[in-house]
């Protein structure tokens, strides 16, 4: 599985906003966007680029892809599936990305960021409906339950993430129990419950060219 290994803070600076790729660091004064809120590179601070419609659409697609940690071909496949499904294509696309197992693990608070959630899933620390699942892109359905494996409940990364997220509510389409370290998909997320700052219409326009 291909993984992005370069500096993640550059991606936030290129997008011009926080993508929350590093968990709690993104909410601290160590965040690169707090110190250098301009494009990366030698001339990033002084560079002035006139954005075209295509450039705006491409930037939005790249932002969504990097936020969810999906590679280009996989993201394109998601769009093609969304375009064939019933409903608004852009909304269905976001719903599919949100229902990825690694994203749900992150949303439930068992991981500090999606990259960490992906690694935990790959290392088989979670059960879905009582069975081990090690595929981060596994799409969850309504009624599916996600639970931390018994032997993994004392992992420092999971405990630390739960502690840092205390007092924060989970999305309304998910139900989480910190006591049993489990969660459940209540329904397909509505567009207004997806908090990712993405303009999906620009992505649809890009792929519709």
Secondary structure by P-SEA (a helix, b strand, c coil): cccccccaaaaaaaacccccccccccccccccccccccccccccccccccccaaaaaaaaaaaaaaaacccaaaaaaaaaaaaaccccaaaaaaaaaaacaaaaaaaacccccaaaaaaaaaaccccccccccccccccccccbbbbccccccccaaaaaaaaaaccccccccbbbbcccccccccccccccccccccaaaaaaaaaac
